[in-house]
């Protein structure tokens, strides 16, 4: 056989026969590595130890100490182990697919009876038996005809359909975990015993249509999570418990912020308290944008299909658009419009009004644009995933030479906002050129370098997401980490020379000729709805004073104090504080509990002593003690404390 060259991470090389497996490579290095090995990286690809290596390659052997590949394999193997456990308990159940996702995996099953919580406990028990058996994991490549006959003999129609979806002429890979077999691309672990038996949990069951098609059979999807250790699983469980306490839907009810109902799926009915948060956040963003030299515009919500066809959205995004047909006067056919799912084509229309010069660039155009996108009902989630939303959207029209400077300015702009809103931990990801793309390699080189240099100039590192850019340009993604360690992808900056070309945007350059601007799509919050949901959960409802919808409740202890309660309330309002009076005939402890549940930052309790001394008894949210202060003192203190961070 022919010889190939294997190059290791330390630069050392080894000559080997073509077809050598990563397992054999590990065994050649050392007996201990052979025992620890779980997979390999071969030319950047995650490689099963059993797969043959047929050409020169960069190679690294993975062990359970390598987090990313280890977790991928643990979770993928557990999907197979769970499916095996289900079929060992219920042999008549049909299996479908089981991919890795988030912190675990899911697998879809066709079973007549619904899975119960008791069933999940039984499946977990059987899974641990399989893990403890340390059954070998084997793989083979089969010709299509053999695989089809195999699944026909076993009555597995879903696997047969999956085979039909694999291109003709492509061999099919089979995996065995013990005697149980599945169609799978891999890679997988060496044996079931490499999966930690105490670091996984089956979480819940949900319905899922086969291949996501509502016209196809409804299946049962079992979800699981898995980690490398029991400690990691325990930490995740604790985080989930804390997340449940912080759920914005629960807090939204307790704080009387919003509601949603069947007549308007995926759309929000904002209550006065919730709308106060919304408008305070929007006013803050408006001030920040003005200070950042943005001009604000407002564009139509219903736009004729001609613009969406010209922009390319009609062909590529129509399934997510709400279509509106109108019988225009004297029209021979209905006019077809769509609610705008994004603002960018409309912003180009504003840019195109009047002649633009290179002196006008960069032009930073912002809009709090109301958009509508169709989301499947199963994907909707409180105010985090909706059909009607408002983007904190902006587009920067500039030259290619201005991309680096504008990106650096945007990163600094975004960093200031995130700090003001309480998010000090965030990361940047640079998505680079995909396989299918337009534009020259030289242009991609320049623009990718510009984004990377801008990050460095702003003082931030970044991770590379190879091939994840749009077909027309690279982008930056900004991911926040909240108070309990969850990550949220919020801000973006996308370089786009394509839309200005499609919509004929141009400016007059120094040379007197027409040139195309580059368009930088950028967002900081993403959407107000989702970001407010994040804020609620990050702060567990205890919002900073400037954002709290009800900043102070002035509560009477006795009815004889009602007049002074009204005086204090009016004095606070006169100084811009959102204050309410509570003079109900209820005990003060009841009032305190109720307003604490509603996450009111300050409760002023007033009895006759406070009336006589012109003081207030102050209780801060989360504190059990009270503090007596003079009315003049709190009237001087609170307006300063309640200022938005950009006004402080």
N, C-alpha and C positions, 0 to 999 in steps of 0.2 A: 504494500500500500504506500501511497505518497506520504511525504513528511509535511508536517505543519509546524509553525512556530507559535508557541504560547508565551505571552509577555505578562509578567506578574506586576502587581502595584509597585513593588520596589525597583522595577526596571529589569530584574533578572529574567532570562528567557530560557525556554526548554523546548527541545525538539521532540515531537511525538508523532505517532502514526495518525493519519486522518481517521476520524471515527472514534477517537478516544473519548471517554465520558468524563464529566467533571468529577464523578466519584472516583474514577481511576487516578485522576490528577491529584485529588486530595490524598488518596492512599499512598501515592508516590512521594508526597511531601513528608507525611508523618502518620503514624498509626493513630495518634491522639486527634489530629485534625480530621482524619477519616471518620472517627466516631462522632465528632462534634458537627461535621458538615451537614448543612440542610439544603443548600442550593448554591448557585454560583451566579456571578455577573459575567457574561460573555459578550464582549463588544457592546456593553451598555444594556444588554437585554437580560432580564431575569430568567435564569436557565435551570431546568431540572437537572439534578445530579445524574439522571439516567440518560439524558439526551446526548447523542454523539456530536462532537465538535469536528467539523469537516474542513475548516479553513483557518488560516492564521487569525489569532484572536488575542485581545486583551482579556485577561481572566483574573477573577478574584473569587475566593471561596467564602461563602457566607456561613455563619454559625448563628445560634440563637442570641448571641450578643449583638448582632446587627439588627437594630430595631425594625427598620422599614421592611426588609425582606422577611424577617421572622414573623412579624405580625401579619403580613399578607398571606404567608403560608399557613400559619395557625388558623386564621379565619377561613381561608379557602378549604383547608382540610376539614374543619369543623362543619362546614356546609355539607360536605360529602358524608361525614360521620353522622350528622343529624339525619340526612336522607336515608342512610343505611339503617339507622335505628328505627325510623318510622316504618320502613318496609319490613323490618324484622318483627315489629309489633303488629303491624297491619299489612300483611302481604298483598292485599288487593289495592292498596293505594298506588296511584300513578305519580311518577316524578317528572319534573319539568326542568327548571334551571335554578341555580343557587349562587349568585355572584357575591363577592365581597363588597361591602359598603360601609362608609363612616367608620364606626368602631367595631364592626362585626360583619354580619352577613344576613341574607335571607334565603329561603328556599320555598318555591311554590309547589303545592301538592294538589292533586285532584282526589278528593275524598268526599263521600256523600255526607257523612256525619261531621258536624263542626268539632274542631279541636277544643278541648276544655283546659282550664288551668291545671286540673289533675293530670290530663294527658301530657302537658308540657313537663310536669315533674317526672312522669314515667319515661318520657323521651330522654330527659337529662340523665336519668339513672342508667338507661341503656347505653347512652353515649359514653359514659364513664367506664362501663364494662368493655366497650370496644377500644377505648383508649388504653385501658389497663391490659388488654390482650396483646398490645404491641404488634398488631398485624402488619405485615409488610405492605408497602404501597408499590405497585408495579404499573408499568405503562407499556403500551404497544401502539404502533400505527397500523390501522386497518384500511384496506380498500373499501370504497363506498358500498359495494355490493354485499360484502360480509357484514358490515355494520347494519345495513338495512334489514338483512335476514335475521340478525341477532335480535333486533328490537321487535320485528314482526313476531318472532317466536315467543317473545316475552310479553306481548300485548302492551307495548309502550308507545302509544300514538304520538305523544308530544315529542319524544325523541326522534321519531320518524320525520316529523315536520321540521325540527331543527336541522336535520340532515339535509332536507330539501333546500334550506336557506344557505347552506354552505356551497360555495361555487363548485361547479363540476370540475373534475380533475384534481381536486384538492384531497389529499389523504386525510383520514379522520383519526384523531388520537383518542385512545381509550385508557382509562385509569381504573385500577382495582384497589380498594381498601379492604384487605382480606379477600373474601369471596364476592363482595359487593362491587358492582361495576358502574361507571358513568362515562358519558361522552364529555370530554373536557380538554381544553388546550393546555392546562397546567400552568406553571409547575406545581409540584406538591412535595410534602415531606417524605422522608425515607420510610418511616413506619408510624402507625397511629400513636405509639407511646411518646412521640416527640411533642405531642399536644399537651399542654399543662391541664390536668384534669380538674383543677380547682380554680381556674381563672376564666371560666366562661359561664354564661347564663342565658337561657331562653327568656325573652322579655315579653312578647305578646304575639297575638295572631291578628291578621287583618285580611280582608278580601282583596283580591287582585285579579283583573281580567287577564286572560292568557295573552301575552305579548302586548299588554296595555290597550287592547282593542275591546271596546265596550260591546261589540257584537259577538265576541268570542266567549267561551266558558268562563264562569267565575271560579277562581281557584282559592285555596287557603294559603296564605303566606305566613310562615313562621319566621320571626326575627330573633336573632341572637347577637350577643356582644361577647368579645373575647380579648384577653390581654396576655401579657407574658407571665404575669404573676398574680397570686391571690390579692396581694397588696394593691396592685393597679386596678383590679376589678373592684375592690372595696372603695378605692378613691373615686372611681367612676360612679359607683352606686351612691356614694355620699353627694357627689356633684348633681346627680339626677334628682335626689331628694331635695336638694337646695333649689334646683331649677324648678321643681314642682311648686315650691313655696313662692317662687318669684314669677310664676307664669303670668304673663301680661293679661291673659283673659280673666284669670281669677282676680288679680289686682284691679283690672279695669272695672269689674263689677263692684268691688269693695270701695273703690275711689269714685265710682259713678262717672266714668270717663267716656264710655261709648257702648254701643250695642250693635249687633248684626241680626238680620232676620231673613226669612226665606224669600220675601218679596224683592230683595235686592242682594242676591248672592254675591259674596266677595266684595261688598261695598259697605262703608262704615257710616253709621249714624253717630255723629259726634255729639256728646252732651256738653253742657257749658263748661264743666271742669276739664274735659278732654280737649275741647276747642281752645281753651285758654293755653294749655301746653303747646298746642299746634301753633297758635298765632305768636306766642312768645318766641318759640324756636324760629319761626319764619321771620319775625322782625329782626331777631339776632342775625340770621343769615343774610338778610337784606342789607343790614348795616355793614357786615363784614365784606359783602360783595361790592358795595359802593366804595368802601375804603380800599378795596383791591382793584379799582378802576374797571369794574364791570358796568356795562349798560344793561338795564333790565327791559325786556320786551314781553309782550303777551301775544300769543298766536292762536288761531282758531282750533277748536276741539274736533270739529267735523270738517273733513277735507275730501275733495273729490278724488276718485280713484286714479285720475290721470297723474296726479303728483306722486302717488304711491307706486304707480307703474314706472314713472321716470326715475324714482329713487331706488327701485329694485325691491322695495318691501312687498309689493303686491305678489310677486312671484315667490319670494322667499319667506314671507312672514304672514301670509294671508290667513292661515289657520288660527293665528293668535289675535286676529283683528275682528272687531265688531263692525259688521257691514250695515249701512243705513241706506235704504232705497227710498227715493222721494219722487212723487209725481209733480214735476215742475209744470208751471202754466204753459200750455200750448206745446209741451214736449211730446214727441212721438213715442218716446220710450222713457222708462224710469232713469233718473240720474242716480248713479251708484256712488256713495260716499263711504267713508270709514271714520270711526272715532280714532283719533291719533293714538298709536301705541308708543310713540316717542316724538320728541320735538325737533330733531335735527333737520328733516327736510324743510320744515317751516322756517327755521332759522336761516337757512340758505336763501329762502325767498326774501327775507328781510335784508340780508346782505346784498342781494341782487338789485335792490331798489337804489337807483342812482349809481353814478360812476365812483368806483373806489380806487384810491391810489396807494402806492406802497407806504405813503405817509400815514395812512389810516390803520396800518397794521403794526402790531397785533390789535385786533378788535375782539374784545372779550364780551360775549353776548350771553346774558343769563335769563332764565325764565323759571318761575315756579309753575311748571307746565302740568296741567291736569291731563292724565293719560288713562287709557283703558286697554287692557290686554285680557284675552280669554285665557283663563287658567282652569284646568279640569277641576271639578268640584272636590275630588279627593285630594287635590294638592293645596286647597285653601287652608289657611292656618291663622285664625284670629286676624289681627291687623298686620301680621308679618308677611302673609302671602295673600294678596287681594287682587281683584279685577279692576278696581278704580283707585288710582293713586296719584300723588303729585311728586314729581321729581325736583330735586334741587339741581336743575340741569343748566349747563352752560357749554358754549362752544367758542373756542378761541380760533379765530381766523388769522393765520400767520404764514410766513414763508418757511421753507425747510430750514433755512439758516437760523430762524428764531425758535425752533422747537426746543433746543436744549435750555435756553434761558427761560422760556415760558414754562417748561416743565419744572425747572428748579423753583420758580416762583410759586407754581401751583402746590408743590410739595410743602413749601414753607407755609403757604396759606392753609392747606389742609391740616398740617401739624398744629398750628395755632388753634384751629377750631376743635380738633380732637382733644387738645389739652384743656380748653375751656369747658368742654362737655364731660370731662372726667375720664378720658381714655388716654392713658400714658403709654400703654403697650400696643404697638401695632407694627406690622411688617409690610414689606413691599415685594411683590413678585413681578418680574419682567417676563412677559410672554413673547416669544420670538417667532420667527417666520415659520409658517406651516408648510407642509409638502406642496399643497396646491396654493399658489399665490400669484399675484400680478406684480409688476414692477421689476426693475433691474436688481441684480444682486448688489451692485454698488449702492443703490438707493437704500436697500434694506440694511446694508452695513452701516451707512451713515446714520440712519434714523435709530437703529438699535443702539449704536454707540452714543447718540445724543441722549437717549433716555437713561442709559447707564451712567453717563457723565453727569446728568442732572441730579440723579440720586446722590452721587458722591459729592457734588457741589453743595447740595442741601444738607449733607452730613449724615446720610443714611445708606446702609447696605441694602442688598436686595438678593433674592433668590431667582434663579432662572427656571422658567417653565418652557422647556424646549418644544417648539412646534405648536404652542397654544395660542399664538397670535391670530388675528383675523386674516383673511386672504389678502387684504389690502394694506395691513400695517400692524406693527407691534403695539403692545399696550402695557400699562402698569396697573396692578390691582393692589389695593390697600386693605389689609385684614386686621381688624381690631380684636383684642383679647379683653373679655369683660371681667367682672369682679370675681366670678367663680371659674375662670379659666377657659370659657368657651370662646371659639373664634367666629367672627362675623366678617364676611367680605362686604365692604361698603363702598369705599371710594374707588374710582377708576379714572384712568386717562388713556384714551385710545387715539392713536395717530391715524388719520383718514384722509388720503389724497383722492379717494374714489368718489365720494359723494359730491364734492365740488366739481369734479369732472362730469359726473352724470347730470348734474343740475346746472351746468354751465356757469359756475361762479368764476369771476375773474377780477383782477385789479391791474392797474396800469403801473408798470415797473419803472425803475430809474431810466431804463433805455427807451421808454415811450411805448413799448409793446405790451400786449395783454399777457398776463400770466395767471396760472391757477394757484389759489391759496391752498395751503394745507389746513385741514380742520382737526382741531383737538377736541374730541368729545370728553367732557370731564364732569364728574359728580363727586361730592364729598360725603353727603349723607346717603345718597342712593335714592330713597324715597322717604318723605316725611313720615308716612304711616309705619313703615318697617323700622325706621330709626327710633321713633317714639316708643314702639314696642320694645326695642333693645334698651332704651333708656329706662323704661319702667322696670325691666328685669335686671338690668345692671345695678340699679339703686334699690331694688326690692320695693319700689314704690316710694321710697324716701328721697324724693327729688331735691336737688339744690333749691334753696329758697326762691331764687329768681324764676325757676320753672314751675314751682309748686302751684297748682291751680287755686288752692285755698291756703294762703300763707299764715293767717291767724284766725282762730275762732275765739271770740270773747264770750265766755260762758258765765251765767249768773249762778251763784250758790243759793241765793234767796231772792224772792221776787222784789223785795224793797231795793235791790241793787240794779233793777232793770234800767232806770234812767241813766245811771253812770255807765252801764254796759253800752247803751246807745251812744253816749258821749265819746267813750273810748273808741268804739267802732268807727264813728264818723271822723274822729281825729286821725286814725290810722289811714282811712281811705283818702283823706285830704292830702296825705303825704305819699300817696301812690301805692299803699299796701292793700293787697286783696284780703279784706277782713270781713268776717261774718259775725253776727250776734246770735247767740243761742240762749234765749230766755224761756225755754220750755219748762214746764213744771215737772222736771225730772231731777233725780239726785245728781250731784256733780260727778260722782264716780261713774255713773252711767254715761254721762256726756263725754267724760274723758276717754272711756273705753271706745265709744262710738267714733269719736274724731281721731283717736289714735289708729283705729282700724282703717279709717279713711286717709291715713298718712298726712294729717295736717301738721306742719312743722312746729307751730307754736299754739298752745292753748293757754289763754289768760283766764284764770278763775277769779271771780270777783264776788266778794261778800261784803258785809257792812264794814268790816275793818278796812278793806281796800277803799270803800267809798269815803270813809272818814279821813283816811290818810292820803287819798288820791294816789294810790299805788295800784299795781296789778301783781297777781301771783302767777309767775311764768313757769310753765312746764314745757320743756323741749321734747320733741318726739324721740322716743327710745330711752328717755331718762325717767326714773321713778321719783326723783326729788323735785321740789319746786323751789323757786327763788323769788323773793319779793323785790320788785324794782319800782321806782317812782314812774309815774306816767310820763313825765318830761324826759326821763332817761330813755325809755323804750321808744318814744317818738323820735328822739334824736338818733338812736342806734339802728333801728330796723330799716329805714330807707337806704342807708349805706350798705347794710348786709344784704338787702334784697336786690341790689343793682345787678344787671347782667354783667358778665365778666368783661365784655368789651367796653362797658361804661364805667367800670369801677376805677 
